[in-house]
Every structure is written in structure tokens, then in C-alpha cells.
């Protein structure tokens, strides 16, 4: 990538006025009518290109930030490489454990710490889901006892307010019980 600041012989911190001054000086020096060297025309084109690019304030601002972008890109590449190395290491470790489990008897496998931990986690989730279902049943009943009979009688649709959520809760609880406990035995 061309460094337009180097082409114009100015620092990266140059502003628009510095760029214009450098351009005028170099354009006079390398214009093919004033400079007879063989590379004067190509240098003049490069100087004009650098000026055209840097003379736009938005492009200048973004171009000045290019080093920050490059550093960020290097950091991202390094972070991605570290992450990929970690993924590869964890995949190899999991593979070795899986191969080890394949050589165990079924009894040894179900008594292994990994399998037991997975079963504990599964059971915790099972109880959480059943608990959510019970909350769905008990919340409307709690509401009914908290507001009292007078408020319940004034509700426009008391069945929908109390009975519908309770029925949904019972259905959800039974479905979760069946899916999580009855179907997973074995």
C-alpha cells in the first residue's frame, strides 16, 4: 500500500494546509515541463495522486486512522489464532476422553464422573422445568387468595384469569414430567 504522506514528504500528522504546501512545492519540482529526468512524469503522477487522495477531509481522517485499523486487524488475527488453538486443544482432549469411554464397559461408562455429571445437570434442568410448571399452576391460585372473593367476583372474565393459566400450568407440568422423567428412564 502506498504511503501518501511519504510521497509528499510530510508527517502522518499533517493537516490540509501542510498537504497543499507540500503538493505545490513538489508539483513545481517534478512537473515534466520543469524537470527533465526520466522518472519526473511518474513522480508527478504519484504526487498528484497523493494530493487528490489526501485533500479530501474525510479520506484524510480515515487514512490517518489506517495504522489503528492495521493494529486492530493484527490483534484480531492474534485473538482468532489463540481461540482456534484453544478450540483445537479442547477438541483433542474431548476426542481422547471419547475414545477412552469407547473402551469401557457400559457399567464403567455410566459410573464415570463425566456421565454422572451430565446426569446431575440433566436432572437439575428437569426439576427446574417442573418447578416452572408448578409456578404456572400456583400463581393464579395465589392471585385468587391474595385478591379475595370480592375482587374475584368483580373480574370481567374470572375463568380466564384463574382457570386458563392453571390448566396451562397443569398441562405444562404433566408434559415436562412425561418428557423429562418417564421418557428418560433407562
TIRO-2110 file (N, C-alpha, C; in Angstrom, 1 decimal):
// TIRO-2110
0.8, -1.2, 0.0, N, 1, A
0.0, 0.0, 0.0, CA, 1, A
0.9, 1.2, 0.0, C, 1, A
0.5, 2.2, -0.8, N, 2, A
1.3, 3.4, -0.9, CA, 2, A
1.1, 4.3, 0.3, C, 2, A
2.2, 4.9, 0.7, N, 3, A
2.1, 5.8, 1.9, CA, 3, A
2.1, 7.2, 1.3, C, 3, A
1.0, 7.9, 1.2, N, 4, A
0.8, 9.2, 0.6, CA, 4, A
1.6, 10.3, 1.3, C, 4, A
1.7, 10.1, 2.6, N, 5, A
2.5, 11.1, 3.4, CA, 5, A
3.9, 11.0, 3.0, C, 5, A
4.5, 9.8, 2.8, N, 6, A
5.9, 9.7, 2.4, CA, 6, A
6.1, 10.3, 1.0, C, 6, A
5.1, 10.1, 0.1, N, 7, A
5.2, 10.6, -1.2, CA, 7, A
5.3, 12.1, -1.2, C, 7, A
4.5, 12.7, -0.3, N, 8, A
4.5, 14.2, -0.2, CA, 8, A
5.6, 14.7, 0.7, C, 8, A
6.4, 13.9, 1.3, N, 9, A
7.5, 14.2, 2.3, CA, 9, A
6.9, 15.0, 3.5, C, 9, A
5.8, 14.5, 4.0, N, 10, A
5.2, 15.2, 5.2, CA, 10, A
5.0, 14.1, 6.2, C, 10, A
4.7, 14.5, 7.5, N, 11, A
4.4, 13.6, 8.6, CA, 11, A
3.0, 13.1, 8.5, C, 11, A
2.7, 12.0, 9.3, N, 12, A
1.4, 11.5, 9.3, CA, 12, A
0.4, 12.4, 10.0, C, 12, A
0.9, 13.4, 10.8, N, 13, A
0.1, 14.3, 11.5, CA, 13, A
-0.2, 15.6, 10.7, C, 13, A
0.2, 15.6, 9.4, N, 14, A
0.0, 16.8, 8.6, CA, 14, A
-1.5, 17.1, 8.4, C, 14, A
-1.8, 18.4, 8.3, N, 15, A
-3.2, 18.9, 8.1, CA, 15, A
-3.3, 19.3, 6.6, C, 15, A
-4.5, 19.7, 6.3, N, 16, A
-4.8, 20.1, 4.9, CA, 16, A
-3.8, 21.2, 4.4, C, 16, A
-3.5, 22.2, 5.2, N, 17, A
-2.6, 23.2, 4.7, CA, 17, A
-1.2, 22.7, 4.5, C, 17, A
-0.7, 21.8, 5.3, N, 18, A
0.6, 21.1, 5.1, CA, 18, A
0.6, 20.3, 3.8, C, 18, A
-0.5, 19.7, 3.6, N, 19, A
-0.6, 18.8, 2.4, CA, 19, A
-0.6, 19.7, 1.1, C, 19, A
-1.3, 20.9, 1.1, N, 20, A
-1.3, 21.8, 0.0, CA, 20, A
0.1, 22.4, -0.2, C, 20, A
0.7, 22.8, 0.8, N, 21, A
2.1, 23.3, 0.7, CA, 21, A
3.0, 22.3, 0.1, C, 21, A
3.0, 21.1, 0.6, N, 22, A
3.9, 20.1, 0.1, CA, 22, A
3.6, 19.8, -1.4, C, 22, A
2.3, 19.7, -1.7, N, 23, A
1.9, 19.4, -3.1, CA, 23, A
2.5, 20.5, -4.0, C, 23, A
2.2, 21.8, -3.7, N, 24, A
2.7, 22.8, -4.6, CA, 24, A
4.2, 22.8, -4.8, C, 24, A
4.9, 22.6, -3.7, N, 25, A
6.4, 22.5, -3.8, CA, 25, A
6.9, 21.4, -4.7, C, 25, A
6.3, 20.2, -4.4, N, 26, A
6.7, 19.0, -5.2, CA, 26, A
6.2, 19.0, -6.6, C, 26, A
5.0, 19.6, -6.9, N, 27, A
4.5, 19.7, -8.2, CA, 27, A
5.4, 20.6, -9.1, C, 27, A
5.8, 21.7, -8.5, N, 28, A
6.7, 22.6, -9.2, CA, 28, A
8.0, 21.9, -9.6, C, 28, A
8.5, 21.1, -8.6, N, 29, A
9.8, 20.4, -8.7, CA, 29, A
9.8, 19.3, -9.8, C, 29, A
8.7, 18.5, -9.8, N, 30, A
8.6, 17.4, -10.7, CA, 30, A
7.7, 17.5, -11.9, C, 30, A
7.2, 18.7, -12.1, N, 31, A
6.4, 18.8, -13.4, CA, 31, A
7.2, 18.5, -14.6, C, 31, A
6.8, 17.7, -15.5, N, 32, A
7.6, 17.3, -16.7, CA, 32, A
8.1, 18.5, -17.5, C, 32, A
7.4, 19.6, -17.5, N, 33, A
7.9, 20.8, -18.2, CA, 33, A
9.1, 21.4, -17.5, C, 33, A
9.3, 21.2, -16.2, N, 34, A
10.4, 21.8, -15.4, CA, 34, A
11.4, 20.8, -15.1, C, 34, A
11.1, 19.5, -15.1, N, 35, A
12.1, 18.5, -14.7, CA, 35, A
12.3, 17.6, -15.8, C, 35, A
13.5, 17.4, -16.3, N, 36, A
13.8, 16.6, -17.5, CA, 36, A
14.3, 15.2, -17.1, C, 36, A
14.3, 14.9, -15.9, N, 37, A
14.7, 13.5, -15.5, CA, 37, A
13.6, 12.5, -16.1, C, 37, A
14.1, 11.2, -16.3, N, 38, A
13.2, 10.2, -16.9, CA, 38, A
12.0, 9.9, -16.0, C, 38, A
12.2, 9.9, -14.7, N, 39, A
11.1, 9.5, -13.8, CA, 39, A
10.3, 10.7, -13.3, C, 39, A
10.5, 11.9, -13.9, N, 40, A
9.8, 13.1, -13.4, CA, 40, A
8.2, 12.9, -13.6, C, 40, A
7.8, 12.4, -14.8, N, 41, A
6.4, 12.2, -15.1, CA, 41, A
5.7, 11.3, -14.1, C, 41, A
6.4, 10.1, -13.8, N, 42, A
5.8, 9.2, -12.9, CA, 42, A
5.7, 9.7, -11.5, C, 42, A
6.8, 10.4, -11.1, N, 43, A
6.8, 11.1, -9.8, CA, 43, A
5.7, 12.1, -9.7, C, 43, A
5.5, 12.9, -10.8, N, 44, A
4.5, 13.9, -10.8, CA, 44, A
3.1, 13.3, -10.6, C, 44, A
2.9, 12.2, -11.3, N, 45, A
1.6, 11.4, -11.2, CA, 45, A
1.4, 11.0, -9.8, C, 45, A
2.4, 10.4, -9.1, N, 46, A
2.3, 9.9, -7.8, CA, 46, A
2.0, 11.1, -6.8, C, 46, A
2.6, 12.2, -7.0, N, 47, A
2.4, 13.4, -6.2, CA, 47, A
0.9, 13.9, -6.3, C, 47, A
0.5, 13.9, -7.6, N, 48, A
-0.9, 14.3, -7.8, CA, 48, A
-1.9, 13.3, -7.2, C, 48, A
-1.6, 12.0, -7.3, N, 49, A
-2.5, 11.0, -6.7, CA, 49, A
-2.5, 11.2, -5.2, C, 49, A
-1.4, 11.4, -4.6, N, 50, A
-1.3, 11.6, -3.1, CA, 50, A
-2.1, 12.8, -2.7, C, 50, A
-2.0, 13.9, -3.5, N, 51, A
-2.7, 15.1, -3.2, CA, 51, A
-4.2, 14.9, -3.4, C, 51, A
-4.6, 14.3, -4.5, N, 52, A
-6.0, 14.1, -4.7, CA, 52, A
-6.7, 13.2, -3.6, C, 52, A
-5.9, 12.3, -3.1, N, 53, A
-6.4, 11.4, -2.1, CA, 53, A
-6.5, 12.1, -0.8, C, 53, A
-5.4, 12.8, -0.4, N, 54, A
-5.4, 13.4, 1.0, CA, 54, A
-6.1, 14.7, 1.1, C, 54, A
-6.4, 15.3, -0.1, N, 55, A
-7.1, 16.7, 0.0, CA, 55, A
-8.5, 16.6, 0.5, C, 55, A
-9.1, 15.4, 0.4, N, 56, A
-10.5, 15.3, 0.9, CA, 56, A
-10.4, 15.0, 2.4, C, 56, A
-11.1, 15.9, 3.2, N, 57, A
-11.0, 15.8, 4.7, CA, 57, A
-11.5, 14.4, 5.3, C, 57, A
-12.5, 13.8, 4.7, N, 58, A
-13.0, 12.5, 5.2, CA, 58, A
-11.9, 11.5, 4.9, C, 58, A
-11.4, 11.4, 3.7, N, 59, A
-10.4, 10.4, 3.3, CA, 59, A
-9.2, 10.6, 4.2, C, 59, A
-8.8, 11.9, 4.4, N, 60, A
-7.6, 12.2, 5.2, CA, 60, A
-7.8, 11.6, 6.6, C, 60, A
-8.9, 11.8, 7.2, N, 61, A
-9.2, 11.4, 8.6, CA, 61, A
-9.1, 9.8, 8.6, C, 61, A
-9.7, 9.2, 7.7, N, 62, A
-9.7, 7.7, 7.6, CA, 62, A
-8.3, 7.2, 7.3, C, 62, A
-7.6, 7.9, 6.5, N, 63, A
-6.3, 7.4, 6.1, CA, 63, A
-5.3, 7.5, 7.3, C, 63, A
-5.5, 8.6, 8.1, N, 64, A
-4.7, 8.8, 9.3, CA, 64, A
-5.0, 7.6, 10.3, C, 64, A
-6.2, 7.1, 10.2, N, 65, A
-6.5, 6.0, 11.2, CA, 65, A
-6.1, 4.7, 10.7, C, 65, A
-5.5, 4.6, 9.5, N, 66, A
-5.1, 3.3, 9.0, CA, 66, A
-4.2, 2.5, 9.9, C, 66, A
-3.3, 3.1, 10.6, N, 67, A
-2.4, 2.4, 11.5, CA, 67, A
-3.2, 1.8, 12.6, C, 67, A
-4.2, 2.5, 13.1, N, 68, A
-5.0, 1.9, 14.2, CA, 68, A
-5.8, 0.7, 13.6, C, 68, A
-6.3, 0.9, 12.4, N, 69, A
-7.1, -0.2, 11.8, CA, 69, A
-6.1, -1.4, 11.6, C, 69, A
-4.9, -1.2, 11.2, N, 70, A
-4.0, -2.3, 10.9, CA, 70, A
-3.6, -3.0, 12.3, C, 70, A
-3.4, -2.2, 13.3, N, 71, A
-3.1, -2.7, 14.6, CA, 71, A
-4.3, -3.6, 15.1, C, 71, A
-5.5, -3.1, 14.9, N, 72, A
-6.7, -3.8, 15.3, CA, 72, A
-6.8, -5.1, 14.6, C, 72, A
-6.5, -5.1, 13.3, N, 73, A
-6.6, -6.3, 12.4, CA, 73, A
-5.6, -7.3, 12.9, C, 73, A
-4.3, -6.8, 13.3, N, 74, A
-3.3, -7.8, 13.8, CA, 74, A
-3.8, -8.4, 15.1, C, 74, A
-4.4, -7.5, 16.0, N, 75, A
-4.9, -8.0, 17.3, CA, 75, A
-6.0, -9.1, 17.0, C, 75, A
-6.9, -8.8, 16.1, N, 76, A
-8.0, -9.7, 15.8, CA, 76, A
-7.4, -11.0, 15.3, C, 76, A
-6.4, -11.0, 14.4, N, 77, A
-5.8, -12.2, 13.9, CA, 77, A
-5.2, -13.0, 15.0, C, 77, A
-4.5, -12.3, 15.9, N, 78, A
-3.8, -13.0, 17.0, CA, 78, A
-4.9, -13.6, 18.0, C, 78, A
-5.9, -12.8, 18.2, N, 79, A
-7.0, -13.4, 19.1, CA, 79, A
-7.6, -14.6, 18.5, C, 79, A
-7.9, -14.5, 17.2, N, 80, A
-8.5, -15.7, 16.5, CA, 80, A
-7.6, -16.9, 16.5, C, 80, A
-6.3, -16.6, 16.3, N, 81, A
-5.3, -17.8, 16.4, CA, 81, A
-5.3, -18.4, 17.7, C, 81, A
-5.3, -17.6, 18.8, N, 82, A
-5.3, -18.1, 20.2, CA, 82, A
-6.6, -18.9, 20.4, C, 82, A
-7.7, -18.3, 20.0, N, 83, A
-9.0, -19.0, 20.1, CA, 83, A
-9.0, -20.3, 19.4, C, 83, A
-8.5, -20.3, 18.2, N, 84, A
-8.5, -21.6, 17.4, CA, 84, A
-7.6, -22.6, 18.0, C, 84, A
-6.5, -22.2, 18.6, N, 85, A
-5.6, -23.1, 19.2, CA, 85, A
-6.3, -23.7, 20.4, C, 85, A
-7.0, -22.9, 21.2, N, 86, A
-7.8, -23.4, 22.3, CA, 86, A
-8.8, -24.4, 21.9, C, 86, A
-9.6, -24.1, 20.8, N, 87, A
-10.6, -25.0, 20.3, CA, 87, A
-10.0, -26.3, 19.9, C, 87, A
-8.8, -26.2, 19.2, N, 88, A
-8.2, -27.5, 18.8, CA, 88, A
-7.7, -28.3, 20.0, C, 88, A
-7.2, -27.6, 21.0, N, 89, A
-6.8, -28.3, 22.2, CA, 89, A
-8.0, -29.0, 22.9, C, 89, A
-9.1, -28.3, 23.1, N, 90, A
-10.3, -28.8, 23.7, CA, 90, A
-10.9, -29.9, 22.9, C, 90, A
-10.9, -29.8, 21.6, N, 91, A
-11.4, -30.8, 20.7, CA, 91, A
-10.6, -32.1, 20.9, C, 91, A
-9.2, -32.0, 20.9, N, 92, A
-8.4, -33.1, 21.0, CA, 92, A
-8.6, -33.8, 22.4, C, 92, A
-8.7, -33.0, 23.4, N, 93, A
-9.0, -33.5, 24.8, CA, 93, A
-10.3, -34.3, 24.8, C, 93, A
-11.4, -33.7, 24.2, N, 94, A
-12.7, -34.3, 24.2, CA, 94, A
-12.6, -35.6, 23.4, C, 94, A
-11.8, -35.6, 22.3, N, 95, A
-11.7, -36.8, 21.5, CA, 95, A
-11.0, -37.9, 22.3, C, 95, A
-9.9, -37.6, 23.0, N, 96, A
-9.2, -38.6, 23.8, CA, 96, A
-10.2, -39.2, 24.9, C, 96, A
-11.0, -38.3, 25.5, N, 97, A
-11.9, -38.8, 26.5, CA, 97, A
-13.0, -39.7, 25.9, C, 97, A
-13.4, -39.3, 24.7, N, 98, A
-14.5, -40.1, 24.0, CA, 98, A
-13.9, -41.5, 23.6, C, 98, A
-12.7, -41.5, 23.1, N, 99, A
-12.0, -42.7, 22.7, CA, 99, A
-11.8, -43.6, 24.0, C, 99, A
-11.5, -43.0, 25.1, N, 100, A
-11.3, -43.7, 26.3, CA, 100, A
-12.6, -44.3, 26.8, C, 100, A
-13.7, -43.6, 26.6, N, 101, A
-15.1, -44.1, 27.0, CA, 101, A
-15.5, -45.2, 26.1, C, 101, A
-15.1, -45.2, 24.9, N, 102, A
-15.5, -46.3, 24.0, CA, 102, A
-14.9, -47.6, 24.3, C, 102, A
-13.8, -47.6, 25.1, N, 103, A
-13.1, -48.8, 25.5, CA, 103, A
-13.6, -49.3, 26.9, C, 103, A
-14.5, -48.6, 27.5, N, 104, A
-15.0, -49.0, 28.8, CA, 104, A
-16.3, -49.9, 28.6, C, 104, A
-16.6, -50.7, 29.6, N, 105, A
-17.9, -51.4, 29.6, CA, 105, A
-19.0, -50.4, 29.8, C, 105, A
-20.2, -50.8, 29.5, N, 106, A
-21.3, -49.8, 29.8, CA, 106, A
-21.4, -49.5, 31.2, C, 106, A
-21.2, -50.5, 32.1, N, 107, A
-21.3, -50.2, 33.5, CA, 107, A
-20.2, -49.2, 34.0, C, 107, A
-19.0, -49.4, 33.5, N, 108, A
-17.9, -48.4, 33.8, CA, 108, A
-18.3, -47.0, 33.2, C, 108, A
-18.9, -47.0, 32.1, N, 109, A
-19.2, -45.7, 31.4, CA, 109, A
-20.2, -45.0, 32.2, C, 109, A
-21.4, -45.6, 32.6, N, 110, A
-22.4, -44.9, 33.4, CA, 110, A
-22.0, -44.5, 34.8, C, 110, A
-20.9, -45.1, 35.3, N, 111, A
-20.4, -44.8, 36.6, CA, 111, A
-19.2, -43.8, 36.5, C, 111, A
-18.9, -43.4, 35.3, N, 112, A
-17.8, -42.4, 35.1, CA, 112, A
-18.2, -41.0, 35.6, C, 112, A
-17.3, -40.2, 36.1, N, 113, A
-17.6, -38.9, 36.5, CA, 113, A
-18.2, -38.0, 35.5, C, 113, A
-17.8, -38.1, 34.2, N, 114, A
-18.4, -37.3, 33.2, CA, 114, A
-19.9, -37.6, 33.0, C, 114, A
-20.2, -38.9, 32.9, N, 115, A
-21.6, -39.3, 32.7, CA, 115, A
-22.4, -38.9, 33.9, C, 115, A
-21.9, -39.1, 35.1, N, 116, A
-22.7, -38.8, 36.3, CA, 116, A
-22.9, -37.3, 36.3, C, 116, A
-21.9, -36.5, 36.0, N, 117, A
-22.1, -35.0, 36.0, CA, 117, A
-23.1, -34.6, 35.0, C, 117, A
-23.1, -35.2, 33.8, N, 118, A
-24.1, -34.9, 32.8, CA, 118, A
-25.5, -35.3, 33.3, C, 118, A
-25.7, -36.4, 34.0, N, 119, A
-27.0, -36.8, 34.5, CA, 119, A
-27.4, -35.8, 35.6, C, 119, A
-26.5, -35.4, 36.5, N, 120, A
-26.9, -34.4, 37.5, CA, 120, A
-27.4, -33.1, 36.9, C, 120, A
-26.7, -32.6, 35.9, N, 121, A
-27.1, -31.4, 35.2, CA, 121, A
-28.4, -31.6, 34.5, C, 121, A
-28.6, -32.8, 33.9, N, 122, A
-29.9, -33.1, 33.3, CA, 122, A
-31.1, -33.1, 34.3, C, 122, A
-30.8, -33.7, 35.4, N, 123, A
-31.8, -33.7, 36.5, CA, 123, A
-32.1, -32.4, 37.0, C, 123, A
-31.1, -31.5, 37.2, N, 124, A
-31.4, -30.2, 37.7, CA, 124, A
-32.3, -29.4, 36.7, C, 124, A
-32.0, -29.5, 35.4, N, 125, A
-32.9, -28.9, 34.4, CA, 125, A
-34.3, -29.5, 34.5, C, 125, A
-34.4, -30.8, 34.7, N, 126, A
-35.7, -31.4, 34.8, CA, 126, A
-36.5, -30.8, 35.9, C, 126, A
-35.9, -30.7, 37.1, N, 127, A
-36.6, -30.1, 38.2, CA, 127, A
-37.0, -28.7, 38.0, C, 127, A
-36.1, -27.9, 37.4, N, 128, A
-36.4, -26.5, 37.1, CA, 128, A
-37.6, -26.4, 36.2, C, 128, A
-37.7, -27.2, 35.2, N, 129, A
-38.9, -27.2, 34.3, CA, 129, A
-40.2, -27.6, 35.0, C, 129, A
-40.1, -28.6, 35.8, N, 130, A
-41.3, -29.0, 36.6, CA, 130, A
-41.6, -27.9, 37.5, C, 130, A
-40.6, -27.2, 38.2, N, 131, A
-40.9, -26.1, 39.1, CA, 131, A
-41.6, -25.0, 38.3, C, 131, A
-41.2, -24.7, 37.1, N, 132, A
-41.8, -23.6, 36.3, CA, 132, A
-43.3, -24.0, 36.1, C, 132, A
-43.5, -25.2, 35.8, N, 133, A
-44.9, -25.7, 35.5, CA, 133, A
-45.7, -25.5, 36.8, C, 133, A
-45.2, -25.9, 37.9, N, 134, A
-45.9, -25.8, 39.2, CA, 134, A
-46.2, -24.3, 39.5, C, 134, A
-45.2, -23.4, 39.2, N, 135, A
-45.5, -22.0, 39.4, CA, 135, A
-46.6, -21.5, 38.5, C, 135, A
-46.7, -22.0, 37.3, N, 136, A
-47.8, -21.7, 36.4, CA, 136, A
-49.1, -22.1, 37.0, C, 136, A
-49.1, -23.2, 37.8, N, 137, A
-50.4, -23.6, 38.4, CA, 137, A
-50.7, -22.8, 39.7, C, 137, A
-49.7, -22.6, 40.5, N, 138, A
-49.9, -21.9, 41.8, CA, 138, A
-50.0, -20.4, 41.7, C, 138, A
-49.5, -19.8, 40.7, N, 139, A
-49.5, -18.3, 40.6, CA, 139, A
-51.0, -17.8, 40.5, C, 139, A
-51.8, -18.4, 39.6, N, 140, A
-53.2, -17.9, 39.6, CA, 140, A
-54.0, -18.2, 40.9, C, 140, A
-53.7, -19.3, 41.5, N, 141, A
-54.3, -19.7, 42.8, CA, 141, A
-53.9, -18.7, 43.9, C, 141, A
-52.6, -18.4, 43.9, N, 142, A
-52.1, -17.4, 44.9, CA, 142, A
-52.8, -16.0, 44.6, C, 142, A
-53.0, -15.7, 43.3, N, 143, A
-53.6, -14.4, 43.0, CA, 143, A
-55.1, -14.4, 43.5, C, 143, A
-55.7, -15.6, 43.4, N, 144, A
-57.1, -15.7, 43.8, CA, 144, A
-57.2, -15.5, 45.4, C, 144, A
-56.3, -16.1, 46.1, N, 145, A
-56.3, -15.9, 47.5, CA, 145, A
-55.9, -14.6, 48.0, C, 145, A
-55.0, -13.9, 47.2, N, 146, A
-54.5, -12.6, 47.6, CA, 146, A
-55.5, -11.5, 47.4, C, 146, A
-56.3, -11.6, 46.3, N, 147, A
-57.2, -10.5, 46.0, CA, 147, A
-58.6, -10.7, 46.7, C, 147, A
-58.9, -11.9, 47.1, N, 148, A
-60.1, -12.1, 47.9, CA, 148, A
-61.3, -12.4, 47.0, C, 148, A
-62.3, -12.9, 47.6, N, 149, A
-63.5, -13.3, 46.8, CA, 149, A
-64.2, -12.0, 46.2, C, 149, A
-64.2, -10.9, 46.9, N, 150, A
-64.9, -9.7, 46.4, CA, 150, A
-64.3, -9.3, 45.0, C, 150, A
-63.0, -9.2, 45.0, N, 151, A
-62.3, -8.8, 43.8, CA, 151, A
-62.5, -9.8, 42.7, C, 151, A
-62.4, -11.1, 43.1, N, 152, A
-62.6, -12.2, 42.1, CA, 152, A
-64.0, -12.1, 41.5, C, 152, A
-65.0, -11.8, 42.3, N, 153, A
-66.4, -11.6, 41.7, CA, 153, A
-66.5, -10.4, 40.8, C, 153, A
-65.7, -9.4, 41.0, N, 154, A
-65.8, -8.2, 40.1, CA, 154, A
-65.0, -8.4, 38.8, C, 154, A
-64.2, -9.4, 38.7, N, 155, A
-63.5, -9.6, 37.4, CA, 155, A
-64.4, -9.9, 36.3, C, 155, A
-64.1, -9.3, 35.1, N, 156, A
-65.0, -9.5, 33.9, CA, 156, A
-65.0, -10.9, 33.5, C, 156, A
-63.8, -11.5, 33.5, N, 157, A
-63.7, -12.9, 33.0, CA, 157, A
-62.9, -13.7, 34.0, C, 157, A
-63.5, -14.1, 35.1, N, 158, A
-62.7, -14.8, 36.2, CA, 158, A
-62.1, -16.1, 35.7, C, 158, A
-62.8, -16.8, 34.8, N, 159, A
-62.4, -18.1, 34.4, CA, 159, A
-61.0, -18.0, 33.6, C, 159, A
-61.0, -17.0, 32.8, N, 160, A
-59.7, -16.8, 32.0, CA, 160, A
-58.6, -16.3, 32.9, C, 160, A
-58.9, -15.5, 33.9, N, 161, A
-57.9, -15.0, 34.8, CA, 161, A
-57.3, -16.1, 35.7, C, 161, A
-58.1, -17.0, 36.2, N, 162, A
-57.6, -18.0, 37.1, CA, 162, A
-57.5, -19.4, 36.5, C, 162, A
-58.6, -19.9, 35.8, N, 163, A
-58.6, -21.3, 35.4, CA, 163, A
-57.7, -21.5, 34.2, C, 163, A
-57.7, -20.6, 33.2, N, 164, A
-56.9, -20.9, 32.0, CA, 164, A
-55.4, -21.0, 32.3, C, 164, A
-54.8, -20.1, 33.1, N, 165, A
-53.3, -20.3, 33.4, CA, 165, A
-53.1, -21.6, 34.3, C, 165, A
-54.0, -21.9, 35.1, N, 166, A
-53.9, -23.1, 35.9, CA, 166, A
-53.9, -24.4, 35.0, C, 166, A
-54.8, -24.4, 34.1, N, 167, A
-54.9, -25.5, 33.2, CA, 167, A
-53.7, -25.6, 32.3, C, 167, A
-53.2, -24.5, 31.8, N, 168, A
-52.0, -24.5, 31.1, CA, 168, A
-50.8, -24.9, 31.9, C, 168, A
-50.7, -24.5, 33.2, N, 169, A
-49.7, -24.9, 34.1, CA, 169, A
-49.7, -26.4, 34.3, C, 169, A
-50.9, -27.0, 34.6, N, 170, A
-51.0, -28.4, 34.8, CA, 170, A
-50.6, -29.2, 33.5, C, 170, A
-51.0, -28.7, 32.4, N, 171, A
-50.6, -29.4, 31.1, CA, 171, A
-49.1, -29.3, 30.9, C, 171, A
-48.5, -28.1, 31.2, N, 172, A
-47.1, -28.0, 31.0, CA, 172, A
-46.3, -28.9, 32.0, C, 172, A
-46.8, -28.9, 33.2, N, 173, A
-46.1, -29.7, 34.3, CA, 173, A
-46.2, -31.2, 33.9, C, 173, A
-47.4, -31.7, 33.5, N, 174, A
-47.5, -33.1, 33.1, CA, 174, A
-46.7, -33.4, 31.8, C, 174, A
-46.7, -32.5, 30.9, N, 175, A
-45.8, -32.7, 29.7, CA, 175, A
-44.4, -32.8, 30.0, C, 175, A
-43.9, -31.9, 30.9, N, 176, A
-42.5, -31.9, 31.3, CA, 176, A
-42.2, -33.1, 32.1, C, 176, A
-43.1, -33.5, 33.0, N, 177, A
-42.8, -34.7, 33.8, CA, 177, A
-42.7, -35.9, 32.8, C, 177, A
-43.6, -36.0, 31.9, N, 178, A
-43.6, -37.2, 31.0, CA, 178, A
-42.3, -37.1, 30.1, C, 178, A
-42.0, -35.9, 29.6, N, 179, A
-40.8, -35.8, 28.7, CA, 179, A
-39.5, -36.0, 29.4, C, 179, A
-39.4, -35.5, 30.6, N, 180, A
-38.1, -35.4, 31.3, CA, 180, A
-37.9, -36.6, 32.3, C, 180, A
-38.9, -37.2, 32.8, N, 181, A
-38.7, -38.2, 33.8, CA, 181, A
-39.1, -39.6, 33.2, C, 181, A
-40.3, -39.7, 32.7, N, 182, A
-40.8, -41.0, 32.2, CA, 182, A
-40.1, -41.5, 31.0, C, 182, A
-39.9, -40.6, 30.0, N, 183, A
-39.2, -41.0, 28.8, CA, 183, A
-37.7, -41.2, 28.9, C, 183, A
-37.1, -40.6, 30.0, N, 184, A
-35.6, -40.7, 30.1, CA, 184, A
-35.2, -41.8, 31.1, C, 184, A
-36.1, -42.7, 31.4, N, 185, A
-35.6, -43.8, 32.3, CA, 185, A
-34.9, -44.8, 31.5, C, 185, A
-33.8, -45.2, 31.9, N, 186, A
-33.1, -46.2, 31.1, CA, 186, A
-31.7, -45.9, 31.0, C, 186, A
END
